[in-house]
Amino acid sequence: MPYQENLKTKCPETLPRLEGNTGQLLAKALLIYQDIYPVCAARHNALVNEINKRERELNNE
C-alpha cells in the first residue's frame, strides 16, 4: 500500500536566518519557525505512526 503524498513531503531544509542581533529580529525569525514547526512535526509524526502501524500488521500476519 503506498504512502499518502503529504507524508512524503520533506520539511523545509532552509530556515530563516537572523538578520541582526536585536530582539525584534529574533522575534521575527521565531514567528516563522512557529509557523513551520507544527506542520513539519505533524507530518513527521503521522509518517512514523503509519510506518509503525504497517510494521505491526506485518509482524502479526
URRABEL-V60815 format. One record per residue. RES is the residue in one letter. PHI is phi in radians with two decimals (NA if undefined). OMEGA is omega in degrees with one decimal (999 if undefined). Layout:
res=RES phi=PHI omega=OMEGA
res=RES phi=PHI omega=OMEGA
This chain:
res=M phi=NA omega=-178.5
res=P phi=-1.28 omega=176.5
res=Y phi=-1.40 omega=175.9
res=Q phi=-1.11 omega=-178.2
res=E phi=-1.04 omega=-178.2
res=N phi=-1.14 omega=177.8
res=L phi=-1.34 omega=179.5
res=K phi=-1.69 omega=179.5
res=T phi=-1.47 omega=-179.7
res=K phi=-1.32 omega=173.4
res=C phi=-1.31 omega=179.6
res=P phi=-1.01 omega=178.7
res=E phi=-1.54 omega=179.4
res=T phi=-1.90 omega=177.4
res=L phi=-1.83 omega=-179.3
res=P phi=-1.07 omega=178.3
res=R phi=-1.68 omega=175.0
res=L phi=-1.15 omega=-178.9
res=E phi=-1.65 omega=-179.2
res=G phi=3.09 omega=-175.0
res=N phi=-2.09 omega=177.6
res=T phi=-1.76 omega=176.9
res=G phi=-1.08 omega=180.0
res=Q phi=-1.12 omega=179.4
res=L phi=-1.22 omega=175.3
res=L phi=-1.12 omega=179.6
res=A phi=-1.06 omega=179.2
res=K phi=-1.05 omega=179.2
res=A phi=-1.13 omega=-179.1
res=L phi=-1.13 omega=176.9
res=L phi=-1.14 omega=176.8
res=I phi=-1.17 omega=176.8
res=Y phi=-1.03 omega=-179.3
res=Q phi=-1.08 omega=177.8
res=D phi=-1.36 omega=-175.6
res=I phi=-1.37 omega=-170.7
res=Y phi=-1.02 omega=-175.9
res=P phi=-1.04 omega=-179.8
res=V phi=-1.15 omega=-178.9
res=C phi=-1.16 omega=-179.1
res=A phi=-1.11 omega=-179.9
res=A phi=-1.11 omega=179.4
res=R phi=-1.12 omega=-179.0
res=H phi=-1.10 omega=179.9
res=N phi=-1.11 omega=178.0
res=A phi=-1.12 omega=178.4
res=L phi=-1.14 omega=178.6
res=V phi=-1.07 omega=178.7
res=N phi=-1.08 omega=179.8
res=E phi=-1.13 omega=178.8
res=I phi=-1.10 omega=178.9
res=N phi=-1.07 omega=178.5
res=K phi=-1.07 omega=-178.8
res=R phi=-1.16 omega=177.6
res=E phi=-1.14 omega=177.5
res=R phi=-1.10 omega=179.2
res=E phi=-1.11 omega=178.4
res=L phi=-1.16 omega=-179.2
res=N phi=-1.26 omega=-179.1
res=N phi=-1.52 omega=-179.6
res=E phi=-1.39 omega=999
